[in-house]
Amino acid sequence: MKILITGVNGFLGYYLTEQLLAKQHTVIATGKGECRLPFAQQDNFIYSSMDFTDPFNVHDVFEKHAPGVVIHAGAMSKPDDCEQNQWQAYITNVEATVTMLLNAEEHKSFFVFISTDFIFDGERGMYKEEDEPGPVNFYGKTKLEAEDAVKEYEQGWAIVRTVLVYGKPQMGKANILTVVKEKLEKGETYNVVDDQSRTPTYVEDLAAGIIAVIEKKAKGVYHISGEDILTPYQMACKAAVHLGLDQSLIKKATAADFSQPAKRPARTGFAIDKAKRDLGYTPLSFEEGLKKTFE
């Protein structure tokens, strides 16, 4: 299959590209500026610089490559940035998704949109695909509005929602576990929230789940995450123990201790029964993901 991916220079983009190339799919990797991926020597890898907020640029790339599948993984995904730059967030997360959909429609591409647990209010957690959304910040609102646009698409679509992605960093992309390692190795204290719960997702599991959606042409909404319910503080402590670093440097905090522009949902986490049943999805335990992150 010929698969176009947005946001390939990001954390997930690296692993998606790596796994798709290994399965002999042709990957049209797109991102802003220069390619930062190490796959240029592979015959089935094509890099095309593309700003997905520019309709003319998007049109030209689609006309040139005519992808059979589109994975729209690129986004403005830092909640605080979205809260403080709402117009930019709306253009990037909503309007650009509509642009991608219009171009995909011309080529009858199967469209996969990567979304987030932040479309939920966090009142109870362990959300199923059909549960009522209710975002508590602007980032969540933009992703939900983009989801609504995807649901109008007539050529076959899937929405993959995920939760707090972690794993071995590539191209300098930090995540909560790598920040723990960096801070504790320097002997610095690290304040981490303990009043928010998630089902953290190992990045290679997420990539594999998305590829299963594509290969099975599984339509609809899918929740792809880990199964262990943990707070960020618990994640940080487990990382410290695994690495043999000083756990006492990790300080328990609450959301109220941080003055962040964007509110976070308190309890998210996903029920992943549908993904297990339809996709054969089997995530690693957090302990296994932790080992692979630092091996």
Backbone torsions as a table, in degrees:
resi	resn	phi	psi	omega
1	MET	NA	149.3	176.0
2	LYS	-99.2	112.9	-169.4
3	ILE	-120.6	120.3	176.9
4	LEU	-95.4	130.7	179.8
5	ILE	-120.5	133.9	170.4
6	THR	-95.0	155.0	176.3
7	GLY	70.2	33.2	-175.2
8	VAL	-69.9	-20.6	178.7
9	ASN	-78.8	0.0	177.2
10	GLY	-88.4	179.8	-175.3
11	PHE	-60.4	-56.0	179.5
12	LEU	-65.3	-38.5	-177.6
13	GLY	-54.4	-40.4	179.1
14	TYR	-59.4	-50.6	-174.8
15	TYR	-71.4	-35.9	176.0
16	LEU	-60.6	-48.4	-178.8
17	THR	-61.6	-46.3	-179.2
18	GLU	-57.8	-47.3	-177.2
19	GLN	-70.5	-38.1	179.6
20	LEU	-67.0	-40.3	177.9
21	LEU	-63.9	-40.1	179.6
22	ALA	-63.6	-27.3	178.4
23	LYS	-91.4	10.9	175.2
24	GLN	69.7	19.0	172.5
25	HIS	-78.5	153.4	172.6
26	THR	-85.6	125.4	-177.9
27	VAL	-109.3	121.9	169.8
28	ILE	-98.1	98.0	-174.7
29	ALA	-88.3	127.3	179.3
30	THR	-125.0	145.2	177.3
31	GLY	-165.3	171.3	177.7
32	LYS	-77.6	134.7	174.7
33	GLY	74.0	-150.0	-174.5
34	GLU	-72.7	154.7	174.5
35	CYS	-72.7	129.6	177.6
36	ARG	-110.1	9.3	-178.9
37	LEU	-91.3	148.9	-176.0
38	PRO	-92.9	28.6	-172.8
39	PHE	-107.8	12.2	-171.6
40	ALA	-59.0	-25.9	-177.4
41	GLN	-79.6	-8.9	-176.3
42	GLN	-84.5	135.1	-174.5
43	ASP	-60.6	-33.1	-175.0
44	ASN	-94.2	18.8	179.1
45	PHE	-113.6	125.7	176.3
46	ILE	-127.0	128.6	174.9
47	TYR	-107.1	134.2	177.0
48	SER	-133.4	118.7	176.7
49	SER	-64.9	127.4	-178.3
50	MET	-150.3	127.6	171.7
51	ASP	-95.8	106.9	-173.1
52	PHE	-73.5	-2.9	172.5
53	THR	-88.8	-3.2	179.8
54	ASP	-104.4	104.3	-175.4
55	PRO	-57.3	-35.8	-179.0
56	PHE	-68.7	-42.7	178.2
57	ASN	-61.4	-45.7	179.8
58	VAL	-61.6	-45.9	-179.5
59	HIS	-57.7	-45.3	-178.0
60	ASP	-62.9	-42.2	-179.2
61	VAL	-66.1	-43.4	178.8
62	PHE	-64.6	-40.9	179.1
63	GLU	-62.6	-38.8	-177.9
64	LYS	-71.5	-39.4	-169.4
65	HIS	-109.0	-19.3	178.5
66	ALA	41.5	65.3	-175.7
67	PRO	-70.1	144.8	175.3
68	GLY	-82.3	-24.1	-179.9
69	VAL	-136.4	142.1	174.2
70	VAL	-122.8	128.6	171.0
71	ILE	-111.6	107.4	-179.1
72	HIS	-92.1	90.2	-177.1
73	ALA	-101.4	-16.8	-179.5
74	GLY	-72.3	144.0	-179.8
75	ALA	-169.7	165.3	165.5
76	MET	-90.9	106.1	-163.9
77	SER	-115.3	0.6	177.2
78	LYS	-88.3	115.1	-173.8
79	PRO	-54.8	-39.8	-178.1
80	ASP	-67.5	-39.4	177.0
81	ASP	-61.7	-41.8	-179.8
82	CYS	-64.3	-39.6	-178.8
83	GLU	-65.0	-37.5	-175.2
84	GLN	-88.0	-19.4	-179.5
85	ASN	-129.3	66.1	-169.3
86	GLN	-66.7	-36.4	-180.0
87	TRP	-64.6	-44.8	178.6
88	GLN	-62.8	-40.3	179.3
89	ALA	-63.6	-39.9	-179.6
90	TYR	-66.2	-44.9	178.5
91	ILE	-61.0	-46.0	-174.8
92	THR	-71.5	-42.9	-171.9
93	ASN	-94.0	-28.4	-177.2
94	VAL	-106.4	-61.4	-176.0
95	GLU	-60.6	-40.5	-179.2
96	ALA	-67.2	-32.8	176.7
97	THR	-64.7	-40.4	177.2
98	VAL	-63.2	-41.9	176.3
99	THR	-58.9	-45.1	179.1
100	MET	-62.0	-42.1	-179.4
101	LEU	-64.3	-42.5	-179.8
102	LEU	-61.8	-40.3	180.0
103	ASN	-73.9	-37.7	177.5
104	ALA	-62.8	-37.4	-177.7
105	GLU	-61.6	-38.9	179.5
106	GLU	-60.0	-29.5	-177.1
107	HIS	-106.5	7.1	-179.7
108	LYS	52.9	38.9	-178.8
109	SER	-75.6	143.6	168.6
110	PHE	-72.3	129.1	-170.0
111	PHE	-112.7	122.2	177.9
112	VAL	-115.0	122.0	-178.3
113	PHE	-109.5	129.6	-179.5
114	ILE	-94.3	119.4	-176.9
115	SER	-121.1	-161.5	-162.4
116	THR	-146.8	156.5	172.8
117	ASP	-66.9	-15.5	-177.0
118	PHE	-74.3	2.5	171.0
119	ILE	-78.8	-8.9	-179.8
120	PHE	-100.9	158.7	-176.0
121	ASP	-81.4	-15.0	177.5
122	GLY	77.4	18.9	-179.4
123	GLU	-74.6	-29.3	-175.5
124	ARG	-135.6	-25.7	177.0
125	GLY	79.8	176.0	-179.8
126	MET	52.0	56.0	-174.3
127	TYR	-77.8	142.9	171.6
128	LYS	-96.5	165.4	-176.3
129	GLU	-57.0	-35.5	-173.7
130	GLU	-90.6	0.6	-178.9
131	ASP	-66.5	151.2	-175.8
132	GLU	-70.1	124.5	177.0
133	PRO	-76.0	162.3	176.9
134	GLY	-172.6	74.1	-173.9
135	PRO	-62.6	146.3	-178.7
136	VAL	-107.4	1.0	176.0
137	ASN	-141.8	170.4	-173.2
138	PHE	-69.3	-35.7	175.7
139	TYR	-55.7	-50.6	179.0
140	GLY	-59.4	-38.5	179.4
141	LYS	-64.1	-42.6	-179.2
142	THR	-66.6	-38.8	-179.5
143	LYS	-68.5	-36.8	178.0
144	LEU	-67.1	-41.6	178.8
145	GLU	-64.5	-38.1	176.5
146	ALA	-64.8	-41.2	175.8
147	GLU	-56.2	-43.7	-179.6
148	ASP	-60.2	-38.3	177.4
149	ALA	-66.1	-42.1	179.6
150	VAL	-60.7	-38.2	-177.6
151	LYS	-67.0	-15.9	176.6
152	GLU	-87.2	-9.7	-175.1
153	TYR	-70.6	136.0	-170.6
154	GLU	-103.3	2.8	-175.4
155	GLN	-104.9	13.6	-178.1
156	GLY	100.7	118.4	-176.2
157	TRP	-142.7	157.9	170.5
158	ALA	-141.3	143.7	172.9
159	ILE	-114.1	122.9	177.4
160	VAL	-109.4	111.7	176.3
161	ARG	-96.3	143.7	179.6
162	THR	-139.5	175.2	-172.6
163	VAL	-135.0	130.1	168.6
164	LEU	31.3	82.1	-174.5
165	VAL	-84.0	135.4	178.7
166	TYR	-136.5	168.5	177.4
167	GLY	153.8	-174.6	-178.7
168	LYS	-64.8	123.8	-176.5
169	PRO	-69.5	142.7	174.3
170	GLN	-124.0	141.0	177.0
171	MET	55.4	36.6	174.0
172	GLY	74.6	14.7	-179.5
173	LYS	-83.6	106.8	-177.9
174	ALA	-78.4	156.2	170.4
175	ASN	-142.4	176.6	-170.9
176	ILE	-52.4	-40.3	-176.3
177	LEU	-71.1	-38.2	-179.8
178	THR	-71.7	-30.2	176.2
179	VAL	-67.7	-40.4	176.3
180	VAL	-56.4	-49.5	-178.5
181	LYS	-58.9	-47.8	-177.7
182	GLU	-61.8	-47.0	-177.8
183	LYS	-64.6	-48.4	-174.7
184	LEU	-69.7	-33.7	177.1
185	GLU	-64.6	-27.4	177.3
186	LYS	-87.3	-4.1	-178.4
187	GLY	76.7	19.0	-179.7
188	GLU	-89.3	147.8	173.1
189	THR	-77.5	156.0	-177.4
190	TYR	-139.7	116.7	178.8
191	ASN	-87.5	124.0	-176.3
192	VAL	-131.7	137.1	-176.3
193	VAL	-68.9	141.3	179.0
194	ASP	-121.8	6.7	180.0
195	ASP	-112.4	23.9	172.8
196	GLN	-130.2	131.7	178.9
197	SER	-115.3	146.4	-177.0
198	ARG	-141.7	170.2	167.1
199	THR	-114.9	86.5	-172.3
200	PRO	-56.8	145.2	-173.2
201	THR	-114.9	122.8	175.4
202	TYR	-73.5	128.3	-168.8
203	VAL	-57.1	-37.0	-179.6
204	GLU	-70.7	-30.7	173.8
205	ASP	-64.5	-43.8	179.9
206	LEU	-60.7	-46.9	179.5
207	ALA	-59.5	-44.3	-179.9
208	ALA	-63.9	-38.4	178.3
209	GLY	-63.9	-41.6	178.6
210	ILE	-64.4	-41.5	-179.8
211	ILE	-66.7	-35.9	176.0
212	ALA	-62.8	-39.7	176.4
213	VAL	-58.4	-45.5	-178.3
214	ILE	-66.5	-48.8	-173.9
215	GLU	-68.5	-28.8	177.9
216	LYS	-94.6	-1.7	-174.5
217	LYS	47.0	45.8	-178.4
218	ALA	-76.7	116.8	-176.3
219	LYS	-96.2	152.3	178.2
220	GLY	109.2	-163.1	-176.3
221	VAL	-99.8	135.5	178.0
222	TYR	-131.4	133.7	173.1
223	HIS	-95.0	120.4	-178.1
224	ILE	-123.2	111.0	178.2
225	SER	-155.5	-175.0	170.5
226	GLY	-79.2	-178.8	179.1
227	GLU	-108.4	-21.8	-178.1
228	ASP	-74.0	129.5	178.0
229	ILE	-92.9	117.2	-174.9
230	LEU	-140.5	151.9	168.8
231	THR	-88.9	158.1	175.4
232	PRO	-55.5	-35.7	177.6
233	TYR	-62.0	-45.0	178.2
234	GLN	-62.7	-39.9	176.6
235	MET	-59.5	-46.3	-178.2
236	ALA	-62.8	-42.6	179.4
237	CYS	-63.8	-42.8	178.8
238	LYS	-62.9	-37.8	178.0
239	ALA	-64.9	-42.7	179.8
240	ALA	-61.5	-44.8	179.3
241	VAL	-62.6	-46.1	-179.1
242	HIS	-59.5	-38.8	-176.2
243	LEU	-88.0	-4.8	-178.8
244	GLY	69.5	31.0	179.8
245	LEU	-102.6	169.4	-172.6
246	ASP	-75.1	102.4	-177.2
247	GLN	-64.7	-25.6	-177.3
248	SER	-67.2	-14.5	177.1
249	LEU	-75.5	-14.5	178.9
250	ILE	-87.9	120.6	-175.7
251	LYS	-106.8	130.8	-179.8
252	LYS	-72.5	131.0	-179.9
253	ALA	-133.8	169.1	173.1
254	THR	-116.9	164.0	179.2
255	ALA	-57.0	-33.0	-178.7
256	ALA	-66.4	-20.1	180.0
257	ASP	-74.7	-14.8	-178.4
258	PHE	-109.7	138.3	176.7
259	SER	-99.5	78.8	-179.1
260	GLN	-98.8	138.6	179.5
261	PRO	-59.4	-37.0	-176.1
262	ALA	-101.6	130.0	173.7
263	LYS	-70.1	144.6	175.3
264	ARG	-106.4	142.1	173.6
265	PRO	-65.6	137.6	-173.2
266	ALA	-69.8	-50.1	-177.1
267	ARG	-127.6	113.4	172.9
268	THR	-114.4	-118.6	-175.4
269	GLY	79.7	148.9	-173.1
270	PHE	-121.9	146.2	162.5
271	ALA	-84.6	126.7	-172.8
272	ILE	-114.6	24.2	-178.4
273	ASP	-58.5	-39.7	-177.8
274	LYS	-64.3	-44.1	179.4
275	ALA	-64.3	-38.4	177.2
276	LYS	-63.4	-44.5	-176.0
277	ARG	-70.9	-49.1	-172.8
278	ASP	-84.0	-32.2	-170.7
279	LEU	-110.5	-9.1	-173.2
280	GLY	67.5	29.3	-175.4
281	TYR	-75.3	126.7	179.0
282	THR	-134.6	97.2	-177.2
283	PRO	-74.7	155.3	172.2
284	LEU	-69.8	155.0	169.2
285	SER	-69.5	162.9	179.7
286	PHE	-61.3	-38.4	179.1
287	GLU	-59.8	-43.3	179.4
288	GLU	-66.8	-41.2	178.4
289	GLY	-63.3	-38.0	177.9
290	LEU	-61.5	-45.8	178.5
291	LYS	-59.5	-45.8	-177.4
292	LYS	-68.2	-31.0	178.5
293	THR	-62.1	-37.7	-173.2
294	PHE	-109.3	6.5	-178.4
295	GLU	-73.6	NA	NA
